[in-house]
Amino acid sequence: MSERLFNTKIKIEKLERKLSENNIWKSEFLPWQELWASIQLENIAITKTNYVFRVKWRGEFPKKFRVIVNGVIFFPTQMVAIDLKNDLVIFHAVREGDQK
């Protein structure tokens, strides 16, 4: 397994459900926060890469969200840990289209 670590600015979009004018529930991603994150790449297969995000954050973090890094969308697959002592949220994510 090869690993690389880099720091970058990310955008977190929170999934919100809203009732439309036609009384139909709609889900959409809305901007939530722009944060710095450490991203670690883990090759888990020849064509599959898992990304581990470490985000510095204190307070409530959305349960359903997606991450945008330089225009590329990532979806979380597993919440790994919330480190209250160091104010870290750690989760695994995959690129949009690699979710299968």
N, C-alpha and C positions, 0 to 999 in steps of 0.2 A: 504494500500500500504506500503510495507516494503522498506526501503531504506538503503543502505550501501554505503560508500564512501571510495575509496582507490586510492593511487597514484602509478603509474607504468610507465615504459618506453614503448612507442608504436612506431610502424613503420607505416608511411603513404606511400601508393603507389598510384601514380597518374595514371589515365586512359589516355593513349595516343593512338591516331590513326595514323597509318603510312601506306604509300603506299608501297606495296611489289613489288618485281621485276616483278611479273605478272600483275601489275597495279590493284591489288585488295587491298581495304582498310582493314586493320586488326587493331583490338583494343587489347591492352594488358596493364596490370598494370606494371608500372616501379617504382623502388624505388625512393622516393622523399626526405623524412626527417625522422630522428629518434628524437622523442620529449618526454618530460614528459607530462603526462596527469592525471587529476583527473577523475575517472570513478565512476558514481553513478548508482546503479542498482535499477530499479523500476519494481516490479512485477505487471503486468497489467492484468494477468489472471493466472490460475493455472499452465499452461504450457508455458506461454509466458513471457519473460523478456525483458524489454527495457533498454538500456544502454545510459546514458547521459555522453558525453565526454566533458571535459573542457580542452582545449589545450592552453598553453601559446605560442602565436605566433604574430609577428609583420610583416606586409607585405602581399603580395598576397598569398591566400590560394587556392588550387585547387578546382574546382567546381565538378569534378568527381573523386572520390578516394575510397579507402578502407583502413581499419585499421587492423593491425595485432598485437595482444597482446598474448605473450607467445605461438605463433604458431596457435592461433585461429583467424579466419578471421571474421571481422565485416563490414557490409555495412551500410552507413549512410541512414537514412530514411527521415530526415528532418534537414535542417540547422536552428538552433534556433536563434542564435544571433552572431554578431561580435561586441565585446566590445572594441572599439578603445582606450578608456581611460585606461583600464587595460590590453590591448594586449591579449585578450582572444577570442578564437573561440569556440563556444558551439554548439554541434549537437547531435541528437539522432541517435542510430545505433542498429542493430539487428545482432545476430550471423548468419553466413552463414548457410543456411538451414532453418532458422526461418523467412524468408522474406515473407512468404505467409500470 
